[in-house]
Amino acid sequence: MTARPTHAIAAIVLAAGKGSRMGSELHKVLHPLRGKPMLGHLLDSLAHIDAARIVLVVGAGREQIERAYPDTPKVVQREQRGTADAVRTAEAELGDFPGTVLILYGDVPLIAPATMRTLCAAVAGDAVLAVLGFRPGDTRAYGRLVTAPDGGLARIVEHADASEEERRIDLCNSGVMAVRGEVLFPLLARVGCANAKGEYYLTDIVALARGDGHRVAIVEAAELEVSGVNSREELAALEARLADAAS
């Protein structure tokens, strides 16, 4: 039986990206997958775990999302300054949230409710943060999850920065996290942008939490659950994989 969290869950869904690789005027997260917008699949899963609060982070093309989901609270990321900056825009809505906050992506539509519950349940005891990992067939595009002696997460290493030994690790970062509400925004406030792109990276909160003496947990999901969509080709491939799984 899947472990269940003992307190409330909120979700921040990132949907501010332009999605220019889709080659369409339709917002990326509104492209249909098996007859339903990708974002709709994710919101349905959140309904199944009775998420207490949901906030969509929107940006370019936000008018389309507002029309499609008028009743879901939204905040606007006005400049594309990285994933940590995007999550931080939700502080006005969730800065006082006492439970666990899921951080999800509108173009990663298939995370199962059971996986969401398990990820949130991992944020307990001395773990204030849990990262969702997976084992892709091709690891080259993903950061590796380097485990600590206690089985938790020691650090995330991007493929380009990884040693040969680290590149042999097949457990990769999906980008999805669960974080205790009381530590999320204080951690985000400490994230800097001293990197090649000058962006604020959400993954930096792992090192910050570890530096504060907290444990970071890892939960593993199937590759299909964390498959993201950045192009028409990737959307078609995901549609085909779902058809194969259903046959």
C-alpha positions as protocol buffer text, in pm:
chain_id: "A"
residue {
  index: 1
  type: MET
  ca { x: 0 y: 0 z: 0 }
}
residue {
  index: 2
  type: THR
  ca { x: 130 y: 346 z: -90 }
}
residue {
  index: 3
  type: ALA
  ca { x: 220 y: 563 z: 206 }
}
residue {
  index: 4
  type: ARG
  ca { x: 4 y: 870 z: 245 }
}
residue {
  index: 5
  type: PRO
  ca { x: 103 y: 1213 z: 374 }
}
residue {
  index: 6
  type: THR
  ca { x: -46 y: 1316 z: 705 }
}
residue {
  index: 7
  type: HIS
  ca { x: -97 y: 1682 z: 621 }
}
residue {
  index: 8
  type: ALA
  ca { x: -230 y: 1905 z: 345 }
}
residue {
  index: 9
  type: ILE
  ca { x: -82 y: 1922 z: -3 }
}
residue {
  index: 10
  type: ALA
  ca { x: -56 y: 2225 z: -230 }
}
residue {
  index: 11
  type: ALA
  ca { x: 79 y: 2231 z: -584 }
}
residue {
  index: 12
  type: ILE
  ca { x: 268 y: 2485 z: -789 }
}
residue {
  index: 13
  type: VAL
  ca { x: 240 y: 2403 z: -1160 }
}
residue {
  index: 14
  type: LEU
  ca { x: 492 y: 2577 z: -1384 }
}
residue {
  index: 15
  type: ALA
  ca { x: 338 y: 2680 z: -1716 }
}
residue {
  index: 16
  type: ALA
  ca { x: 513 y: 3006 z: -1802 }
}
residue {
  index: 17
  type: GLY
  ca { x: 734 y: 2883 z: -2087 }
}
residue {
  index: 18
  type: LYS
  ca { x: 679 y: 3007 z: -2441 }
}
residue {
  index: 19
  type: GLY
  ca { x: 686 y: 2660 z: -2596 }
}
residue {
  index: 20
  type: SER
  ca { x: 824 y: 2795 z: -2925 }
}
residue {
  index: 21
  type: ARG
  ca { x: 946 y: 2450 z: -3031 }
}
residue {
  index: 22
  type: MET
  ca { x: 584 y: 2335 z: -3065 }
}
residue {
  index: 23
  type: GLY
  ca { x: 552 y: 2553 z: -3377 }
}
residue {
  index: 24
  type: SER
  ca { x: 198 y: 2650 z: -3283 }
}
residue {
  index: 25
  type: GLU
  ca { x: 0 y: 2949 z: -3159 }
}
residue {
  index: 26
  type: LEU
  ca { x: -163 y: 2719 z: -2904 }
}
residue {
  index: 27
  type: HIS
  ca { x: 4 y: 2729 z: -2564 }
}
residue {
  index: 28
  type: LYS
  ca { x: 224 y: 2426 z: -2513 }
}
residue {
  index: 29
  type: VAL
  ca { x: 43 y: 2293 z: -2204 }
}
residue {
  index: 30
  type: LEU
  ca { x: -292 y: 2313 z: -2386 }
}
residue {
  index: 31
  type: HIS
  ca { x: -191 y: 2077 z: -2666 }
}
residue {
  index: 32
  type: PRO
  ca { x: -410 y: 1766 z: -2645 }
}
residue {
  index: 33
  type: LEU
  ca { x: -282 y: 1429 z: -2532 }
}
residue {
  index: 34
  type: ARG
  ca { x: -535 y: 1150 z: -2582 }
}
residue {
  index: 35
  type: GLY
  ca { x: -807 y: 1411 z: -2629 }
}
residue {
  index: 36
  type: LYS
  ca { x: -733 y: 1625 z: -2323 }
}
residue {
  index: 37
  type: PRO
  ca { x: -493 y: 1919 z: -2274 }
}
residue {
  index: 38
  type: MET
  ca { x: -167 y: 1814 z: -2112 }
}
residue {
  index: 39
  type: LEU
  ca { x: -236 y: 2052 z: -1825 }
}
residue {
  index: 40
  type: GLY
  ca { x: -579 y: 1890 z: -1780 }
}
residue {
  index: 41
  type: HIS
  ca { x: -420 y: 1550 z: -1714 }
}
residue {
  index: 42
  type: LEU
  ca { x: -207 y: 1701 z: -1438 }
}
residue {
  index: 43
  type: LEU
  ca { x: -496 y: 1889 z: -1278 }
}
residue {
  index: 44
  type: ASP
  ca { x: -704 y: 1569 z: -1280 }
}
residue {
  index: 45
  type: SER
  ca { x: -427 y: 1389 z: -1090 }
}
residue {
  index: 46
  type: LEU
  ca { x: -414 y: 1671 z: -835 }
}
residue {
  index: 47
  type: ALA
  ca { x: -790 y: 1638 z: -788 }
}
residue {
  index: 48
  type: HIS
  ca { x: -739 y: 1269 z: -709 }
}
residue {
  index: 49
  type: ILE
  ca { x: -502 y: 1352 z: -422 }
}
residue {
  index: 50
  type: ASP
  ca { x: -737 y: 1624 z: -293 }
}
residue {
  index: 51
  type: ALA
  ca { x: -477 y: 1899 z: -327 }
}
residue {
  index: 52
  type: ALA
  ca { x: -587 y: 2177 z: -93 }
}
residue {
  index: 53
  type: ARG
  ca { x: -451 y: 2456 z: -312 }
}
residue {
  index: 54
  type: ILE
  ca { x: -323 y: 2476 z: -669 }
}
residue {
  index: 55
  type: VAL
  ca { x: -138 y: 2769 z: -824 }
}
residue {
  index: 56
  type: LEU
  ca { x: -49 y: 2794 z: -1192 }
}
residue {
  index: 57
  type: VAL
  ca { x: 259 y: 2998 z: -1277 }
}
residue {
  index: 58
  type: VAL
  ca { x: 187 y: 3154 z: -1615 }
}
residue {
  index: 59
  type: GLY
  ca { x: 368 y: 3390 z: -1849 }
}
residue {
  index: 60
  type: ALA
  ca { x: 371 y: 3405 z: -2226 }
}
residue {
  index: 61
  type: GLY
  ca { x: 32 y: 3313 z: -2370 }
}
residue {
  index: 62
  type: ARG
  ca { x: -130 y: 3323 z: -2027 }
}
residue {
  index: 63
  type: GLU
  ca { x: -457 y: 3450 z: -2172 }
}
residue {
  index: 64
  type: GLN
  ca { x: -515 y: 3109 z: -2327 }
}
residue {
  index: 65
  type: ILE
  ca { x: -464 y: 2932 z: -1993 }
}
residue {
  index: 66
  type: GLU
  ca { x: -688 y: 3184 z: -1818 }
}
residue {
  index: 67
  type: ARG
  ca { x: -966 y: 3109 z: -2067 }
}
residue {
  index: 68
  type: ALA
  ca { x: -920 y: 2733 z: -2043 }
}
residue {
  index: 69
  type: TYR
  ca { x: -893 y: 2717 z: -1660 }
}
residue {
  index: 70
  type: PRO
  ca { x: -1056 y: 3036 z: -1528 }
}
residue {
  index: 71
  type: ASP
  ca { x: -1117 y: 2901 z: -1178 }
}
residue {
  index: 72
  type: THR
  ca { x: -761 y: 2789 z: -1100 }
}
residue {
  index: 73
  type: PRO
  ca { x: -552 y: 3055 z: -918 }
}
residue {
  index: 74
  type: LYS
  ca { x: -265 y: 3197 z: -1121 }
}
residue {
  index: 75
  type: VAL
  ca { x: 46 y: 3408 z: -1070 }
}
residue {
  index: 76
  type: VAL
  ca { x: 252 y: 3565 z: -1345 }
}
residue {
  index: 77
  type: GLN
  ca { x: 624 y: 3520 z: -1405 }
}
residue {
  index: 78
  type: ARG
  ca { x: 686 y: 3831 z: -1614 }
}
residue {
  index: 79
  type: GLU
  ca { x: 1044 y: 3747 z: -1711 }
}
residue {
  index: 80
  type: GLN
  ca { x: 1191 y: 3403 z: -1781 }
}
residue {
  index: 81
  type: ARG
  ca { x: 1455 y: 3399 z: -1506 }
}
residue {
  index: 82
  type: GLY
  ca { x: 1467 y: 3031 z: -1421 }
}
residue {
  index: 83
  type: THR
  ca { x: 1271 y: 2767 z: -1236 }
}
residue {
  index: 84
  type: ALA
  ca { x: 1347 y: 2893 z: -884 }
}
residue {
  index: 85
  type: ASP
  ca { x: 1223 y: 3239 z: -983 }
}
residue {
  index: 86
  type: ALA
  ca { x: 909 y: 3084 z: -1132 }
}
residue {
  index: 87
  type: VAL
  ca { x: 828 y: 2894 z: -811 }
}
residue {
  index: 88
  type: ARG
  ca { x: 900 y: 3201 z: -600 }
}
residue {
  index: 89
  type: THR
  ca { x: 627 y: 3396 z: -782 }
}
residue {
  index: 90
  type: ALA
  ca { x: 376 y: 3175 z: -597 }
}
residue {
  index: 91
  type: GLU
  ca { x: 487 y: 3302 z: -255 }
}
residue {
  index: 92
  type: ALA
  ca { x: 198 y: 3550 z: -229 }
}
residue {
  index: 93
  type: GLU
  ca { x: -45 y: 3258 z: -267 }
}
residue {
  index: 94
  type: LEU
  ca { x: 137 y: 2988 z: -69 }
}
residue {
  index: 95
  type: GLY
  ca { x: 388 y: 3161 z: 157 }
}
residue {
  index: 96
  type: ASP
  ca { x: 180 y: 3071 z: 463 }
}
residue {
  index: 97
  type: PHE
  ca { x: 94 y: 2716 z: 355 }
}
residue {
  index: 98
  type: PRO
  ca { x: 158 y: 2476 z: 647 }
}
residue {
  index: 99
  type: GLY
  ca { x: 169 y: 2147 z: 457 }
}
residue {
  index: 100
  type: THR
  ca { x: 376 y: 2006 z: 171 }
}
residue {
  index: 101
  type: VAL
  ca { x: 414 y: 2183 z: -164 }
}
residue {
  index: 102
  type: LEU
  ca { x: 444 y: 1981 z: -485 }
}
residue {
  index: 103
  type: ILE
  ca { x: 635 y: 2148 z: -768 }
}
residue {
  index: 104
  type: LEU
  ca { x: 514 y: 2021 z: -1104 }
}
residue {
  index: 105
  type: TYR
  ca { x: 540 y: 2110 z: -1473 }
}
residue {
  index: 106
  type: GLY
  ca { x: 248 y: 2168 z: -1706 }
}
residue {
  index: 107
  type: ASP
  ca { x: 430 y: 1990 z: -1989 }
}
residue {
  index: 108
  type: VAL
  ca { x: 495 y: 1677 z: -1778 }
}
residue {
  index: 109
  type: PRO
  ca { x: 136 y: 1554 z: -1771 }
}
residue {
  index: 110
  type: LEU
  ca { x: 137 y: 1191 z: -1661 }
}
residue {
  index: 111
  type: ILE
  ca { x: 261 y: 1177 z: -1301 }
}
residue {
  index: 112
  type: ALA
  ca { x: 25 y: 938 z: -1125 }
}
residue {
  index: 113
  type: PRO
  ca { x: -165 y: 1038 z: -810 }
}
residue {
  index: 114
  type: ALA
  ca { x: 1 y: 750 z: -621 }
}
residue {
  index: 115
  type: THR
  ca { x: 345 y: 886 z: -713 }
}
residue {
  index: 116
  type: MET
  ca { x: 246 y: 1234 z: -598 }
}
residue {
  index: 117
  type: ARG
  ca { x: 130 y: 1094 z: -264 }
}
residue {
  index: 118
  type: THR
  ca { x: 447 y: 893 z: -218 }
}
residue {
  index: 119
  type: LEU
  ca { x: 664 y: 1195 z: -297 }
}
residue {
  index: 120
  type: CYS
  ca { x: 478 y: 1406 z: -41 }
}
residue {
  index: 121
  type: ALA
  ca { x: 490 y: 1129 z: 219 }
}
residue {
  index: 122
  type: ALA
  ca { x: 871 y: 1123 z: 184 }
}
residue {
  index: 123
  type: VAL
  ca { x: 885 y: 1474 z: 327 }
}
residue {
  index: 124
  type: ALA
  ca { x: 880 y: 1360 z: 687 }
}
residue {
  index: 125
  type: GLY
  ca { x: 1113 y: 1326 z: 983 }
}
residue {
  index: 126
  type: ASP
  ca { x: 1444 y: 1494 z: 905 }
}
residue {
  index: 127
  type: ALA
  ca { x: 1371 y: 1520 z: 528 }
}
residue {
  index: 128
  type: VAL
  ca { x: 1234 y: 1861 z: 432 }
}
residue {
  index: 129
  type: LEU
  ca { x: 1253 y: 1800 z: 59 }
}
residue {
  index: 130
  type: ALA
  ca { x: 1203 y: 1504 z: -175 }
}
residue {
  index: 131
  type: VAL
  ca { x: 1312 y: 1479 z: -539 }
}
residue {
  index: 132
  type: LEU
  ca { x: 1145 y: 1257 z: -797 }
}
residue {
  index: 133
  type: GLY
  ca { x: 1397 y: 1047 z: -989 }
}
residue {
  index: 134
  type: PHE
  ca { x: 1368 y: 807 z: -1282 }
}
residue {
  index: 135
  type: ARG
  ca { x: 1586 y: 582 z: -1497 }
}
residue {
  index: 136
  type: PRO
  ca { x: 1569 y: 687 z: -1865 }
}
residue {
  index: 137
  type: GLY
  ca { x: 1693 y: 478 z: -2152 }
}
residue {
  index: 138
  type: ASP
  ca { x: 1925 y: 765 z: -2252 }
}
residue {
  index: 139
  type: THR
  ca { x: 2070 y: 961 z: -1960 }
}
residue {
  index: 140
  type: ARG
  ca { x: 2261 y: 1223 z: -2156 }
}
residue {
  index: 141
  type: ALA
  ca { x: 2006 y: 1503 z: -2118 }
}
residue {
  index: 142
  type: TYR
  ca { x: 1959 y: 1470 z: -1743 }
}
residue {
  index: 143
  type: GLY
  ca { x: 2122 y: 1556 z: -1414 }
}
residue {
  index: 144
  type: ARG
  ca { x: 2226 y: 1258 z: -1204 }
}
residue {
  index: 145
  type: LEU
  ca { x: 2102 y: 1198 z: -850 }
}
residue {
  index: 146
  type: VAL
  ca { x: 2405 y: 1117 z: -636 }
}
residue {
  index: 147
  type: THR
  ca { x: 2296 y: 934 z: -324 }
}
residue {
  index: 148
  type: ALA
  ca { x: 2427 y: 986 z: 28 }
}
residue {
  index: 149
  type: PRO
  ca { x: 2524 y: 699 z: 263 }
}
residue {
  index: 150
  type: ASP
  ca { x: 2182 y: 722 z: 431 }
}
residue {
  index: 151
  type: GLY
  ca { x: 2006 y: 660 z: 96 }
}
residue {
  index: 152
  type: GLY
  ca { x: 1899 y: 1021 z: 62 }
}
residue {
  index: 153
  type: LEU
  ca { x: 2013 y: 1267 z: -204 }
}
residue {
  index: 154
  type: ALA
  ca { x: 2363 y: 1407 z: -166 }
}
residue {
  index: 155
  type: ARG
  ca { x: 2362 y: 1630 z: -473 }
}
residue {
  index: 156
  type: ILE
  ca { x: 2244 y: 1671 z: -831 }
}
residue {
  index: 157
  type: VAL
  ca { x: 2514 y: 1677 z: -1098 }
}
residue {
  index: 158
  type: GLU
  ca { x: 2435 y: 1791 z: -1451 }
}
residue {
  index: 159
  type: HIS
  ca { x: 2556 y: 1558 z: -1728 }
}
residue {
  index: 160
  type: ALA
  ca { x: 2800 y: 1817 z: -1865 }
}
residue {
  index: 161
  type: ASP
  ca { x: 2962 y: 1857 z: -1521 }
}
residue {
  index: 162
  type: ALA
  ca { x: 2959 y: 1490 z: -1421 }
}
residue {
  index: 163
  type: SER
  ca { x: 3268 y: 1275 z: -1385 }
}
residue {
  index: 164
  type: GLU
  ca { x: 3289 y: 945 z: -1571 }
}
residue {
  index: 165
  type: GLU
  ca { x: 3186 y: 764 z: -1253 }
}
residue {
  index: 166
  type: GLU
  ca { x: 2889 y: 997 z: -1201 }
}
residue {
  index: 167
  type: ARG
  ca { x: 2781 y: 952 z: -1563 }
}
residue {
  index: 168
  type: ARG
  ca { x: 2741 y: 581 z: -1495 }
}
residue {
  index: 169
  type: ILE
  ca { x: 2464 y: 663 z: -1247 }
}
residue {
  index: 170
  type: ASP
  ca { x: 2133 y: 586 z: -1420 }
}
residue {
  index: 171
  type: LEU
  ca { x: 1906 y: 753 z: -1164 }
}
residue {
  index: 172
  type: CYS
  ca { x: 1821 y: 1095 z: -1306 }
}
residue {
  index: 173
  type: ASN
  ca { x: 1646 y: 1412 z: -1196 }
}
residue {
  index: 174
  type: SER
  ca { x: 1292 y: 1470 z: -1325 }
}
residue {
  index: 175
  type: GLY
  ca { x: 1273 y: 1824 z: -1185 }
}
residue {
  index: 176
  type: VAL
  ca { x: 964 y: 1739 z: -978 }
}
residue {
  index: 177
  type: MET
  ca { x: 990 y: 1797 z: -604 }
}
residue {
  index: 178
  type: ALA
  ca { x: 794 y: 1805 z: -281 }
}
residue {
  index: 179
  type: VAL
  ca { x: 904 y: 2056 z: -18 }
}
residue {
  index: 180
  type: ARG
  ca { x: 779 y: 2147 z: 326 }
}
residue {
  index: 181
  type: GLY
  ca { x: 587 y: 2471 z: 298 }
}
residue {
  index: 182
  type: GLU
  ca { x: 766 y: 2638 z: 587 }
}
residue {
  index: 183
  type: VAL
  ca { x: 1111 y: 2596 z: 429 }
}
residue {
  index: 184
  type: LEU
  ca { x: 1034 y: 2633 z: 56 }
}
residue {
  index: 185
  type: PHE
  ca { x: 1029 y: 3009 z: 21 }
}
residue {
  index: 186
  type: PRO
  ca { x: 1311 y: 3079 z: 269 }
}
residue {
  index: 187
  type: LEU
  ca { x: 1528 y: 2840 z: 64 }
}
residue {
  index: 188
  type: LEU
  ca { x: 1425 y: 3006 z: -263 }
}
residue {
  index: 189
  type: ALA
  ca { x: 1515 y: 3348 z: -124 }
}
residue {
  index: 190
  type: ARG
  ca { x: 1877 y: 3228 z: -92 }
}
residue {
  index: 191
  type: VAL
  ca { x: 1912 y: 3095 z: -448 }
}
residue {
  index: 192
  type: GLY
  ca { x: 2156 y: 3302 z: -655 }
}
residue {
  index: 193
  type: CYS
  ca { x: 2212 y: 3337 z: -1028 }
}
residue {
  index: 194
  type: ALA
  ca { x: 2593 y: 3316 z: -1052 }
}
residue {
  index: 195
  type: ASN
  ca { x: 2590 y: 3071 z: -1341 }
}
residue {
  index: 196
  type: ALA
  ca { x: 2645 y: 3076 z: -1716 }
}
residue {
  index: 197
  type: LYS
  ca { x: 2283 y: 3162 z: -1794 }
}
residue {
  index: 198
  type: GLY
  ca { x: 2231 y: 3407 z: -1509 }
}
residue {
  index: 199
  type: GLU
  ca { x: 1920 y: 3216 z: -1404 }
}
residue {
  index: 200
  type: TYR
  ca { x: 1780 y: 3102 z: -1070 }
}
residue {
  index: 201
  type: TYR
  ca { x: 1775 y: 2722 z: -1062 }
}
residue {
  index: 202
  type: LEU
  ca { x: 1530 y: 2530 z: -848 }
}
residue {
  index: 203
  type: THR
  ca { x: 1779 y: 2245 z: -805 }
}
residue {
  index: 204
  type: ASP
  ca { x: 2000 y: 2479 z: -599 }
}
residue {
  index: 205
  type: ILE
  ca { x: 1768 y: 2436 z: -300 }
}
residue {
  index: 206
  type: VAL
  ca { x: 1894 y: 2078 z: -263 }
}
residue {
  index: 207
  type: ALA
  ca { x: 2244 y: 2197 z: -172 }
}
residue {
  index: 208
  type: LEU
  ca { x: 2101 y: 2472 z: 49 }
}
residue {
  index: 209
  type: ALA
  ca { x: 1885 y: 2225 z: 241 }
}
residue {
  index: 210
  type: ARG
  ca { x: 2176 y: 1984 z: 280 }
}
residue {
  index: 211
  type: GLY
  ca { x: 2396 y: 2268 z: 398 }
}
residue {
  index: 212
  type: ASP
  ca { x: 2139 y: 2347 z: 668 }
}
residue {
  index: 213
  type: GLY
  ca { x: 2171 y: 1990 z: 793 }
}
residue {
  index: 214
  type: HIS
  ca { x: 1847 y: 1858 z: 643 }
}
residue {
  index: 215
  type: ARG
  ca { x: 1806 y: 1526 z: 470 }
}
residue {
  index: 216
  type: VAL
  ca { x: 1679 y: 1524 z: 110 }
}
residue {
  index: 217
  type: ALA
  ca { x: 1479 y: 1215 z: 11 }
}
residue {
  index: 218
  type: ILE
  ca { x: 1455 y: 1044 z: -328 }
}
residue {
  index: 219
  type: VAL
  ca { x: 1143 y: 881 z: -472 }
}
residue {
  index: 220
  type: GLU
  ca { x: 1159 y: 690 z: -800 }
}
residue {
  index: 221
  type: ALA
  ca { x: 899 y: 698 z: -1078 }
}
residue {
  index: 222
  type: ALA
  ca { x: 857 y: 518 z: -1409 }
}
residue {
  index: 223
  type: GLU
  ca { x: 1003 y: 700 z: -1708 }
}
residue {
  index: 224
  type: LEU
  ca { x: 662 y: 736 z: -1875 }
}
residue {
  index: 225
  type: GLU
  ca { x: 527 y: 932 z: -1577 }
}
residue {
  index: 226
  type: VAL
  ca { x: 794 y: 1202 z: -1604 }
}
residue {
  index: 227
  type: SER
  ca { x: 812 y: 1226 z: -1983 }
}
residue {
  index: 228
  type: GLY
  ca { x: 804 y: 1593 z: -2076 }
}
residue {
  index: 229
  type: VAL
  ca { x: 688 y: 1746 z: -2404 }
}
residue {
  index: 230
  type: ASN
  ca { x: 883 y: 2021 z: -2579 }
}
residue {
  index: 231
  type: SER
  ca { x: 795 y: 1958 z: -2944 }
}
residue {
  index: 232
  type: ARG
  ca { x: 529 y: 1811 z: -3170 }
}
residue {
  index: 233
  type: GLU
  ca { x: 753 y: 1510 z: -3221 }
}
residue {
  index: 234
  type: GLU
  ca { x: 778 y: 1445 z: -2848 }
}
residue {
  index: 235
  type: LEU
  ca { x: 402 y: 1484 z: -2811 }
}
residue {
  index: 236
  type: ALA
  ca { x: 341 y: 1230 z: -3090 }
}
residue {
  index: 237
  type: ALA
  ca { x: 592 y: 990 z: -2935 }
}
residue {
  index: 238
  type: LEU
  ca { x: 420 y: 1016 z: -2595 }
}
residue {
  index: 239
  type: GLU
  ca { x: 81 y: 960 z: -2757 }
}
residue {
  index: 240
  type: ALA
  ca { x: 217 y: 646 z: -2924 }
}
residue {
  index: 241
  type: ARG
  ca { x: 364 y: 515 z: -2600 }
}
residue {
  index: 242
  type: LEU
  ca { x: 31 y: 561 z: -2424 }
}
residue {
  index: 243
  type: ALA
  ca { x: -147 y: 379 z: -2706 }
}
residue {
  index: 244
  type: ASP
  ca { x: 101 y: 91 z: -2678 }
}
residue {
  index: 245
  type: ALA
  ca { x: 56 y: 79 z: -2299 }
}
residue {
  index: 246
  type: ALA
  ca { x: -320 y: 63 z: -2339 }
}
residue {
  index: 247
  type: SER
  ca { x: -316 y: -216 z: -2599 }
}
